[in-house]
Amino acid sequence: MRLSTSSFEDGGVIPSRYAFAKADPDTHVVLSENVNPALSWEDVPDGTKSFALICHDPDVPSVGDDVNQEDREIPADLSRVDFFHWVVVDLPDDLRSIDEAEFADGVVVGGQRVPEGPHGCRQGLNDFTDWFAEDAEMKGDYFGYDGPAPPWNDSIVHHYVFTLFALSMSSVLVYGNFKGRDVRKAIRKRTLAEASVTGTYTQNPRLLG
């Protein structure tokens, strides 16, 4: 199976149009257009009954003490963890593409709060739900796609991995406010094939050049 995108080059920089936030010289960051990228796929294996889609960032600091703090950078050797930006299950077996802006077109303060997505799919919570849990203005249930917003003082460029899974099940056995880790566990033994594209993103002015 092959996955591709017309929104950015595989392995290249993700344009800020597809990000939750972008660099700003006065305030460090501002909210961005937050449009989901276009995706398409082919060479689907026989027996596929549905697709799942996950976008995650494996470069998120495991400790938040230095995140977005003035006069310091998050060290490159700090251990990193996954942050899920997009979790979708039950995409139909005859689907072969997702249009740009079909799942997200702009930041919704407090989250989209809509578990039902296009094509009859179900959307999981992304990790902005936990990130903003203590923020009175931004907190809420962030279903669906919300794009890159790495710490503006991180010393490394972050990677965003979009992975499509062809599954031997028509509906993934996750319910309620499920998350990326729930889906990974539920599809582990039901994945016929998977394919990925990766983009990079940073808000650190030093790395932007």
SEBAMI-65432 format. One record per residue (C-alpha): residue number from 1; residue in one letter; x, y, z. Coordinates in pm, whole numbers. Layout:
N
@k = NUM; r = A; east = X; north = Y; up = Z
...
***
This chain:
209
@k = 1; r = M; east = 0; north = 0; up = 0
@k = 2; r = R; east = 122; north = 350; up = -81
@k = 3; r = L; east = 18; north = 677; up = 85
@k = 4; r = S; east = 90; north = 1017; up = -66
@k = 5; r = T; east = 8; north = 1383; up = -13
@k = 6; r = S; east = -2; north = 1683; up = -244
@k = 7; r = S; east = 16; north = 1920; up = 53
@k = 8; r = F; east = 388; north = 1880; up = 127
@k = 9; r = E; east = 684; north = 1675; up = 12
@k = 10; r = D; east = 734; north = 1348; up = 197
@k = 11; r = G; east = 1022; north = 1417; up = 436
@k = 12; r = G; east = 996; north = 1791; up = 375
@k = 13; r = V; east = 867; north = 2090; up = 568
@k = 14; r = I; east = 495; north = 2113; up = 638
@k = 15; r = P; east = 363; north = 2456; up = 533
@k = 16; r = S; east = 215; north = 2658; up = 819
@k = 17; r = R; east = -127; north = 2637; up = 651
@k = 18; r = Y; east = -155; north = 2283; up = 790
@k = 19; r = A; east = -39; north = 2378; up = 1141
@k = 20; r = F; east = -229; north = 2466; up = 1455
@k = 21; r = A; east = 19; north = 2745; up = 1528
@k = 22; r = K; east = 298; north = 2930; up = 1348
@k = 23; r = A; east = 596; north = 3140; up = 1450
@k = 24; r = D; east = 544; north = 3510; up = 1520
@k = 25; r = P; east = 828; north = 3760; up = 1583
@k = 26; r = D; east = 636; north = 3950; up = 1849
@k = 27; r = T; east = 448; north = 3683; up = 2045
@k = 28; r = H; east = 654; north = 3372; up = 1956
@k = 29; r = V; east = 348; north = 3198; up = 1808
@k = 30; r = V; east = 1; north = 3273; up = 1676
@k = 31; r = L; east = -280; north = 3043; up = 1571
@k = 32; r = S; east = -254; north = 2926; up = 1210
@k = 33; r = E; east = -500; north = 2807; up = 942
@k = 34; r = N; east = -509; north = 2452; up = 1081
@k = 35; r = V; east = -620; north = 2286; up = 757
@k = 36; r = N; east = -587; north = 1909; up = 727
@k = 37; r = P; east = -359; north = 1802; up = 441
@k = 38; r = A; east = -481; north = 1610; up = 139
@k = 39; r = L; east = -404; north = 1239; up = 139
@k = 40; r = S; east = -448; north = 965; up = -120
@k = 41; r = W; east = -358; north = 596; up = -131
@k = 42; r = E; east = -340; north = 299; up = -364
@k = 43; r = D; east = -237; north = -69; up = -382
@k = 44; r = V; east = -481; north = -161; up = -108
@k = 45; r = P; east = -454; north = -528; up = -2
@k = 46; r = D; east = -731; north = -776; up = -67
@k = 47; r = G; east = -955; north = -832; up = 232
@k = 48; r = T; east = -948; north = -469; up = 347
@k = 49; r = K; east = -1273; north = -383; up = 522
@k = 50; r = S; east = -1190; north = -36; up = 654
@k = 51; r = F; east = -906; north = 209; up = 715
@k = 52; r = A; east = -774; north = 383; up = 1023
@k = 53; r = L; east = -563; north = 700; up = 1010
@k = 54; r = I; east = -325; north = 833; up = 1273
@k = 55; r = C; east = -98; north = 1136; up = 1272
@k = 56; r = H; east = 151; north = 1156; up = 1557
@k = 57; r = D; east = 456; north = 1357; up = 1656
@k = 58; r = P; east = 721; north = 1133; up = 1821
@k = 59; r = D; east = 939; north = 1429; up = 1924
@k = 60; r = V; east = 738; north = 1584; up = 2208
@k = 61; r = P; east = 936; north = 1654; up = 2529
@k = 62; r = S; east = 868; north = 1398; up = 2800
@k = 63; r = V; east = 914; north = 1670; up = 3066
@k = 64; r = G; east = 749; north = 2008; up = 3025
@k = 65; r = D; east = 959; north = 2221; up = 3260
@k = 66; r = D; east = 1138; north = 2408; up = 2982
@k = 67; r = V; east = 853; north = 2420; up = 2731
@k = 68; r = N; east = 798; north = 2770; up = 2590
@k = 69; r = Q; east = 1017; north = 2933; up = 2855
@k = 70; r = E; east = 1212; north = 3249; up = 2779
@k = 71; r = D; east = 1593; north = 3247; up = 2757
@k = 72; r = R; east = 1630; north = 2871; up = 2728
@k = 73; r = E; east = 1590; north = 2587; up = 2482
@k = 74; r = I; east = 1458; north = 2237; up = 2539
@k = 75; r = P; east = 1768; north = 2016; up = 2517
@k = 76; r = A; east = 1795; north = 1782; up = 2221
@k = 77; r = D; east = 1889; north = 1487; up = 2440
@k = 78; r = L; east = 1570; north = 1504; up = 2648
@k = 79; r = S; east = 1365; north = 1185; up = 2609
@k = 80; r = R; east = 1067; north = 1223; up = 2377
@k = 81; r = V; east = 712; north = 1084; up = 2365
@k = 82; r = D; east = 428; north = 1055; up = 2113
@k = 83; r = F; east = 168; north = 1330; up = 2072
@k = 84; r = F; east = -136; north = 1237; up = 1862
@k = 85; r = H; east = -271; north = 1503; up = 1624
@k = 86; r = W; east = -528; north = 1303; up = 1428
@k = 87; r = V; east = -706; north = 976; up = 1509
@k = 88; r = V; east = -969; north = 837; up = 1272
@k = 89; r = V; east = -1129; north = 492; up = 1244
@k = 90; r = D; east = -1392; north = 326; up = 1025
@k = 91; r = L; east = -1300; north = 499; up = 700
@k = 92; r = P; east = -1482; north = 291; up = 432
@k = 93; r = D; east = -1296; north = 28; up = 234
@k = 94; r = D; east = -1369; north = 194; up = -102
@k = 95; r = L; east = -1227; north = 533; up = 1
@k = 96; r = R; east = -901; north = 630; up = -168
@k = 97; r = S; east = -849; north = 994; up = -76
@k = 98; r = I; east = -913; north = 1269; up = 177
@k = 99; r = D; east = -945; north = 1625; up = 53
@k = 100; r = E; east = -760; north = 1921; up = 195
@k = 101; r = A; east = -974; north = 2095; up = 461
@k = 102; r = E; east = -1225; north = 1809; up = 461
@k = 103; r = F; east = -1167; north = 1728; up = 829
@k = 104; r = A; east = -1044; north = 2062; up = 961
@k = 105; r = D; east = -1040; north = 2419; up = 834
@k = 106; r = G; east = -935; north = 2656; up = 1112
@k = 107; r = V; east = -866; north = 2633; up = 1483
@k = 108; r = V; east = -1176; north = 2573; up = 1693
@k = 109; r = V; east = -1113; north = 2705; up = 2044
@k = 110; r = G; east = -1225; north = 2435; up = 2285
@k = 111; r = G; east = -1200; north = 2165; up = 2018
@k = 112; r = Q; east = -1428; north = 2050; up = 1738
@k = 113; r = R; east = -1626; north = 1835; up = 1984
@k = 114; r = V; east = -1762; north = 1631; up = 1693
@k = 115; r = P; east = -1678; north = 1259; up = 1704
@k = 116; r = E; east = -1860; north = 1188; up = 1375
@k = 117; r = G; east = -1644; north = 1266; up = 1073
@k = 118; r = P; east = -1672; north = 1261; up = 694
@k = 119; r = H; east = -1745; north = 935; up = 509
@k = 120; r = G; east = -1918; north = 790; up = 815
@k = 121; r = C; east = -1592; north = 764; up = 1010
@k = 122; r = R; east = -1540; north = 812; up = 1382
@k = 123; r = Q; east = -1285; north = 1060; up = 1514
@k = 124; r = G; east = -1085; north = 1011; up = 1831
@k = 125; r = L; east = -957; north = 1274; up = 2068
@k = 126; r = N; east = -621; north = 1423; up = 1980
@k = 127; r = D; east = -374; north = 1516; up = 2251
@k = 128; r = F; east = -456; north = 1885; up = 2255
@k = 129; r = T; east = -741; north = 1768; up = 2479
@k = 130; r = D; east = -490; north = 1689; up = 2755
@k = 131; r = W; east = -250; north = 1972; up = 2667
@k = 132; r = F; east = -519; north = 2239; up = 2718
@k = 133; r = A; east = -695; north = 2068; up = 3011
@k = 134; r = E; east = -583; north = 2334; up = 3260
@k = 135; r = D; east = -626; north = 2629; up = 3021
@k = 136; r = A; east = -955; north = 2805; up = 3099
@k = 137; r = E; east = -981; north = 2956; up = 2751
@k = 138; r = M; east = -868; north = 2664; up = 2537
@k = 139; r = K; east = -979; north = 2351; up = 2724
@k = 140; r = G; east = -1226; north = 2112; up = 2565
@k = 141; r = D; east = -1265; north = 1793; up = 2363
@k = 142; r = Y; east = -1039; north = 1814; up = 2060
@k = 143; r = F; east = -1174; north = 1557; up = 1814
@k = 144; r = G; east = -1032; north = 1512; up = 1467
@k = 145; r = Y; east = -736; north = 1696; up = 1314
@k = 146; r = D; east = -536; north = 1968; up = 1484
@k = 147; r = G; east = -199; north = 2031; up = 1326
@k = 148; r = P; east = 158; north = 2097; up = 1441
@k = 149; r = A; east = 232; north = 2334; up = 1729
@k = 150; r = P; east = 570; north = 2228; up = 1873
@k = 151; r = P; east = 729; north = 2431; up = 2153
@k = 152; r = W; east = 877; north = 2751; up = 2010
@k = 153; r = N; east = 1195; north = 2695; up = 2209
@k = 154; r = D; east = 1261; north = 2332; up = 2120
@k = 155; r = S; east = 1613; north = 2268; up = 1995
@k = 156; r = I; east = 1501; north = 1997; up = 1751
@k = 157; r = V; east = 1272; north = 1996; up = 1450
@k = 158; r = H; east = 961; north = 1784; up = 1505
@k = 159; r = H; east = 840; north = 1509; up = 1272
@k = 160; r = Y; east = 474; north = 1446; up = 1191
@k = 161; r = V; east = 397; north = 1094; up = 1074
@k = 162; r = F; east = 69; north = 1034; up = 890
@k = 163; r = T; east = -3; north = 660; up = 885
@k = 164; r = L; east = -287; north = 483; up = 710
@k = 165; r = F; east = -380; north = 130; up = 819
@k = 166; r = A; east = -572; north = -118; up = 601
@k = 167; r = L; east = -775; north = -333; up = 838
@k = 168; r = S; east = -948; north = -671; up = 825
@k = 169; r = M; east = -1235; north = -532; up = 1033
@k = 170; r = S; east = -1517; north = -301; up = 924
@k = 171; r = S; east = -1531; north = -124; up = 1260
@k = 172; r = V; east = -1253; north = -80; up = 1515
@k = 173; r = L; east = -1345; north = -187; up = 1867
@k = 174; r = V; east = -1293; north = 147; up = 2037
@k = 175; r = Y; east = -1573; north = 353; up = 2186
@k = 176; r = G; east = -1649; north = 685; up = 2349
@k = 177; r = N; east = -1364; north = 933; up = 2376
@k = 178; r = F; east = -1096; north = 701; up = 2241
@k = 179; r = K; east = -739; north = 814; up = 2173
@k = 180; r = G; east = -446; north = 718; up = 1956
@k = 181; r = R; east = -304; north = 458; up = 2192
@k = 182; r = D; east = -645; north = 290; up = 2213
@k = 183; r = V; east = -660; north = 257; up = 1836
@k = 184; r = R; east = -305; north = 126; up = 1807
@k = 185; r = K; east = -389; north = -148; up = 2056
@k = 186; r = A; east = -722; north = -235; up = 1893
@k = 187; r = I; east = -582; north = -273; up = 1540
@k = 188; r = R; east = -254; north = -445; up = 1624
@k = 189; r = K; east = -367; north = -789; up = 1508
@k = 190; r = R; east = -607; north = -671; up = 1240
@k = 191; r = T; east = -370; north = -464; up = 1021
@k = 192; r = L; east = -321; north = -599; up = 670
@k = 193; r = A; east = -91; north = -319; up = 555
@k = 194; r = E; east = 20; north = 29; up = 656
@k = 195; r = A; east = 181; north = 323; up = 480
@k = 196; r = S; east = 312; north = 657; up = 598
@k = 197; r = V; east = 420; north = 1003; up = 489
@k = 198; r = T; east = 620; north = 1233; up = 715
@k = 199; r = G; east = 662; north = 1609; up = 733
@k = 200; r = T; east = 870; north = 1833; up = 958
@k = 201; r = Y; east = 784; north = 2151; up = 1145
@k = 202; r = T; east = 937; north = 2396; up = 1390
@k = 203; r = Q; east = 849; north = 2728; up = 1548
@k = 204; r = N; east = 1199; north = 2796; up = 1680
@k = 205; r = P; east = 1332; north = 3110; up = 1504
@k = 206; r = R; east = 1687; north = 2981; up = 1526
@k = 207; r = L; east = 1591; north = 2668; up = 1332
@k = 208; r = L; east = 1373; north = 2855; up = 1085
@k = 209; r = G; east = 1681; north = 3048; up = 973
***
